[in-house]
C-alpha cells in the first residue's frame, strides 16, 4: 500500500493521488521548506525491501554494482542491478543496521526487484521481504527526519564521488554540492502520526513534487525516470555514487569497464534551463530537437523555486555542448539551454598503448 492517498487528505490544501501527497497548494514554497529543513515529505513513490541473514551483504555485493561486503552499520550507499549488457534495471538506496539491509527503491519497480532478488537466493542464508505493506518513506534534510520514529535512515551520498566511483560531471560548481537529503523508513503508525501533526499544524509537510524538483536541480538520476531500459550508468553520471569500478564480478560489469576505460557512452545526460516566458511545461518523454531533428528525450521536469522551469534529458553524445535546443510541449516548441552533466568525451580513461609502426626493410 505505498502512497496511501487518504493518509494526508486531512492536511489543509493537500492534493493527493494514488501514490500519496503531491503538494499542498504551493510547491515552490514547499521546496524552500524542504531545502531549509522546515518540512518533510512523505514519499509515496518510494518503497522498502529488507534483506536479512548472515550472507546478505556478500550476496548483494555479488549481484550488484556496489561493493557492500565491508558496509558498516548506519553507512549509506546505493546500488544498481544491471542487465547482461550493462543497462540499468533497478536502483536502490542502501543502509544496513548490523542485522538487516534496508533497500529503498522506486515503487513501480518494487515487485520486479523483489522477484529477481528472490530468484537469486539459491542456497545462501538470506531472506528477501517486501516491506511496502508495513513501512513508508519520508524524505527531507537529515535533521528534519531525525526525530521521526524510524527503522533506518539513508543519507544520500550524491554528488560526492564514492570510494571506487568516478564522476564525469565537473566537481567544482556542481549544483548538488552541499545537498542535504535523507530518507527515513517509518512504520504506518508513524506515518499516520505525521499526517495528524500536519493536519493540526503541529508540523509542516511538503509534497513529492517539491522533493523531485530539488532532485532535478541537483542533477540526481533516478531509475524511474532516467532509466529507460537502455540507460548505461555512465550516461547519467551514476558511476559517481552507485558503481564500484574495482570490485569483483557482477552482471553487466564487462560493459561498465569497457565503456569507462576504452569507449564513450552513446548518450549523455544534460540539464536544461527551459524558456519560462510560456506557461507550457514539457512532459516526461517529450522530444528534444536540434535543427528540427530529434536528438533526445526529457526524463524529468520541474518548476524550481529559484531556477524556474528545468529538466533533465538524455541526448545523443554527438550533440554539441553549445547546440541550440528546443523541446516539444503541447504542440509548441520551448527553447532550452543545456548545461553539461556528462561531457561528450566521458569515458576512455585508460587509453590502450599505441603499438609501434613496423617499417618495411629495404
C-alpha positions in Angstrom: 0.0 0.0 0.0 2.8 2.5 -0.7 1.5 6.0 -1.0 -2.0 5.5 0.6 -3.6 8.6 -0.9 -6.0 9.1 2.0 -3.4 9.4 4.7 -2.7 13.1 4.2 -6.1 14.1 2.9 -6.9 16.0 6.1 -3.9 18.4 5.7 -5.1 21.9 4.7 -4.7 22.3 0.9 -3.5 18.7 0.3 -3.7 17.4 -3.2 -3.2 13.6 -3.2 -3.2 10.8 -5.8 -2.8 7.1 -5.6 0.8 7.4 -4.5 0.0 9.9 -1.8 0.7 13.6 -1.2 1.7 15.5 -4.4 1.5 19.1 -3.0 -0.4 21.3 -0.5 -1.1 24.2 -2.8 2.3 25.9 -3.1 5.0 23.6 -4.5 7.6 26.5 -4.7 7.2 27.3 -1.0 7.3 23.6 -0.2 10.6 23.3 -2.0 12.1 26.1 0.1 10.8 24.5 3.3 12.2 21.1 2.3 15.6 22.6 1.3 15.9 24.5 4.6 14.8 21.7 6.8 11.5 23.3 7.7 9.3 20.4 6.3 9.5 16.7 5.5 7.9 15.0 2.5 6.1 11.6 2.6 7.4 9.8 -0.5 4.6 7.5 -1.7 6.6 6.8 -4.8 9.3 5.0 -2.8 9.1 1.6 -1.2 11.2 -0.7 1.0 12.7 -4.1 0.7 14.7 -5.8 3.5 17.3 -8.4 3.2 18.2 -10.4 6.3 20.6 -13.3 7.0 24.3 -13.6 7.6 25.1 -13.8 3.9 23.1 -10.6 2.9 26.0 -8.2 2.2 28.3 -10.6 0.4 25.3 -11.8 -1.6 24.1 -8.3 -2.6 27.8 -7.5 -3.4 27.9 -10.4 -5.9 24.7 -9.3 -7.7 25.1 -5.6 -7.9 27.4 -2.7 -9.0 28.3 -1.6 -5.4 30.9 -3.0 -3.1 29.0 -4.0 0.0 30.9 -6.7 1.9 32.5 -4.1 4.2 29.5 -1.8 4.6 29.3 -0.6 8.2 26.1 -0.3 10.2 24.5 3.1 9.5 26.6 3.7 6.4 24.6 4.8 3.4 25.3 4.0 -0.3 23.4 2.9 -3.4 23.5 0.0 -5.8 22.4 -0.8 -9.4 21.1 -4.0 -10.8 22.3 -4.2 -14.4 21.3 -6.5 -17.3 24.0 -8.6 -19.0 24.6 -5.7 -21.4 25.2 -3.2 -18.6 21.8 -1.4 -18.8 20.2 -0.2 -15.6 17.3 -2.4 -14.5 17.0 -1.4 -10.8 18.4 1.1 -8.4 18.2 1.0 -4.6 19.4 3.2 -1.8 21.2 1.0 0.8 21.7 1.2 4.6 22.5 -1.7 6.9 21.7 -1.8 10.6 24.1 -4.6 11.5 21.4 -7.3 11.3 19.4 -6.3 8.3 19.9 -4.4 5.0 17.3 -1.9 4.1 16.8 -1.1 0.4 14.7 1.9 -0.7 13.6 1.7 -4.3 11.0 3.2 -6.7 7.6 1.8 -6.0 6.8 1.0 -9.7 9.9 -1.3 -9.8 9.4 -2.9 -6.4 7.7 -6.1 -7.5 10.2 -6.8 -10.2 13.1 -6.2 -7.9 11.7 -8.4 -5.2 11.0 -11.2 -7.7 14.5 -11.0 -9.1 16.3 -11.0 -5.7 14.2 -13.9 -4.5 15.1 -15.9 -7.6 18.8 -15.3 -7.0 18.9 -16.6 -3.4 19.9 -20.2 -4.3 21.2 -21.8 -1.0 22.5 -18.7 0.6 21.4 -17.6 4.1 19.3 -14.6 3.0 15.7 -13.6 3.3 14.1 -11.0 1.0 10.9 -9.3 2.2 8.7 -6.8 0.5 8.0 -4.3 3.3 5.7 -2.0 1.4 2.7 -3.1 3.4 4.0 -2.1 6.8 6.5 0.7 6.1 6.7 4.1 4.3 9.4 6.5 3.3 9.7 10.1 4.4 12.3 12.5 3.0 13.9 15.7 4.0 17.2 17.1 5.4 19.0 14.8 7.8 18.0 17.0 10.8 14.4 17.2 9.6 13.8 13.4 9.6 16.0 12.8 12.7 13.1 13.0 15.2 10.9 10.5 13.3 10.5 7.1 14.8 12.3 5.3 12.1 13.7 1.8 11.5 16.5 3.1 9.2 17.7 6.4 7.8 19.5 6.6 4.4 21.6 9.7 3.7 22.0 10.5 0.0 25.8 10.5 -0.9 25.1 12.5 -4.1 27.1 14.2 -5.6 30.2 13.2 -3.7 32.3 10.6 -5.6 32.2 7.4 -3.5 35.1 5.1 -3.0 35.7 3.2 -6.2 33.4 5.6 -8.1 34.1 8.1 -10.9 32.5 11.4 -11.5 32.0 12.7 -15.1 30.3 16.0 -14.2 32.6 18.7 -13.1 33.0 18.6 -9.3 33.6 22.3 -8.9 30.3 24.2 -9.1 28.2 21.1 -9.2 24.6 22.1 -8.3 24.2 19.2 -6.0 27.2 20.2 -3.8 26.1 20.5 -0.3 22.9 18.6 -0.9 21.4 17.5 2.4 18.9 14.8 1.7 17.9 11.8 3.8 15.1 9.2 3.6 13.7 7.7 6.8 11.9 4.3 6.8 8.9 4.6 9.2 6.1 2.2 10.1 2.5 3.0 9.0 1.6 4.2 12.5 4.3 6.8 12.5 3.2 7.9 9.0 -0.3 8.5 10.3 1.1 10.4 13.3 2.9 12.6 10.9 -0.3 13.2 9.0 -2.2 14.0 12.2 0.5 16.5 13.2 0.4 18.2 9.8 -3.4 18.4 9.8 -3.2 20.0 13.2 -0.5 22.5 12.0 2.0 21.0 14.5 4.4 20.0 11.7 5.0 21.1 8.2 4.9 18.7 5.3 5.6 19.0 1.6 4.5 17.0 -1.4 6.7 14.8 -3.5 6.6 17.3 -6.4 8.8 19.5 -4.2 11.2 16.7 -3.4 11.5 15.8 -7.1 12.2 19.4 -8.1 15.1 19.5 -5.7 16.4 16.3 -7.1 16.2 17.6 -10.7 18.1 20.8 -9.7 20.9 18.6 -8.2 21.2 16.6 -11.5 20.4 13.5 -9.4 19.4 10.4 -11.6 16.6 8.1 -10.6 15.7 4.7 -12.1 12.0 5.5 -12.5 12.8 8.5 -14.7 16.3 8.3 -16.1 16.5 4.5 -16.8 14.6 3.7 -20.0 15.8 0.1 -20.5 18.8 1.2 -22.5 20.5 3.5 -19.9 24.1 2.8 -19.1 25.3 4.1 -15.7 27.9 6.3 -17.4 25.2 8.2 -19.4 23.7 9.7 -16.3 26.9 10.1 -14.2 25.8 7.2 -11.9 29.4 5.9 -11.6 29.7 8.7 -9.1 27.8 7.0 -6.3 26.4 3.7 -7.4 29.2 1.8 -9.1 32.5 0.5 -7.6 34.9 0.1 -10.5 37.4 -2.1 -8.7 35.1 -4.7 -7.1 34.6 -8.3 -8.1 32.5 -9.7 -11.0 28.8 -8.9 -11.3 26.3 -9.0 -14.1 27.0 -6.1 -16.6 30.4 -5.4 -15.2 32.2 -6.1 -18.5 30.2 -3.3 -20.3 30.8 -0.9 -17.4 34.5 -1.5 -17.6 34.7 -1.3 -21.4 32.8 1.9 -21.8 34.6 3.6 -18.9 38.1 2.5 -19.9 38.0 2.2 -23.7 34.9 3.8 -25.1 32.3 6.5 -24.7 28.7 6.2 -23.6 26.5 6.7 -26.7 24.2 9.1 -24.9 24.7 11.7 -22.2 22.6 13.4 -19.5 22.1 17.2 -19.8 20.3 19.7 -17.6 18.0 22.1 -19.4 17.0 25.6 -18.5 13.6 25.9 -20.2 12.2 29.1 -21.5 9.9 30.4 -18.8 8.0 33.0 -20.8 5.3 30.5 -21.6 3.2 28.6 -19.1 3.7 25.3 -21.1 5.9 22.8 -19.3 7.1 19.8 -21.3 6.1 16.3 -20.1 8.5 13.5 -19.3 9.2 11.8 -22.6 8.9 15.0 -24.7 11.2 15.1 -27.7 14.3 17.3 -27.6 15.3 18.7 -31.0 18.2 20.3 -32.7 17.6 22.0 -36.1 14.3 20.1 -36.2 15.8 16.7 -35.7 15.2 14.5 -32.6 18.3 14.3 -30.5 16.9 13.1 -27.2 14.1 12.9 -24.7 13.1 14.6 -21.5 13.4 12.3 -18.5 12.5 14.6 -15.6 10.9 18.1 -15.5 10.0 20.5 -12.7 9.4 24.1 -11.7 12.2 25.1 -9.3 11.7 27.9 -6.7 14.9 29.6 -7.8 15.7 28.4 -11.3 12.2 28.3 -12.8 11.3 25.6 -15.3 14.1 23.0 -15.5 14.5 19.5 -16.9 16.9 16.6 -17.3 17.2 15.0 -20.7 19.2 12.2 -22.3 20.6 13.2 -25.7 22.9 11.8 -28.3 26.6 12.0 -27.5 27.1 13.8 -30.8 25.0 16.8 -29.8 27.5 19.8 -29.4 27.6 21.2 -25.9 26.7 24.7 -27.2 23.9 23.5 -29.5 20.6 25.4 -29.5 17.8 23.0 -28.5 14.1 23.1 -28.3 11.6 20.8 -26.6 8.2 19.7 -27.9 5.5 20.7 -25.5 1.8 20.6 -26.2 2.2 21.3 -29.9 4.7 24.1 -29.2 8.4 24.4 -29.1 10.1 25.5 -25.9 13.6 26.9 -26.1 16.1 25.1 -23.9 19.7 26.0 -22.8 21.7 23.0 -22.0 24.2 22.6 -19.1 26.7 19.8 -19.4 26.2 17.0 -16.9 28.1 14.2 -18.7 30.5 15.6 -21.3 30.8 14.1 -24.8 34.3 12.8 -24.0 33.3 10.9 -20.9 35.0 7.5 -20.8 38.1 6.2 -22.4 40.1 6.8 -19.2 42.6 4.0 -19.9 43.9 4.7 -23.4 45.4 1.5 -24.9 49.1 1.6 -25.6 49.9 2.5 -29.2 51.9 -0.2 -30.9 55.0 0.9 -32.8 54.7 1.1 -36.5 56.6 -1.6 -38.3 58.6 -0.2 -41.2 59.4 -2.3 -44.3 63.0 -3.3 -44.6 64.7 -2.4 -47.8 
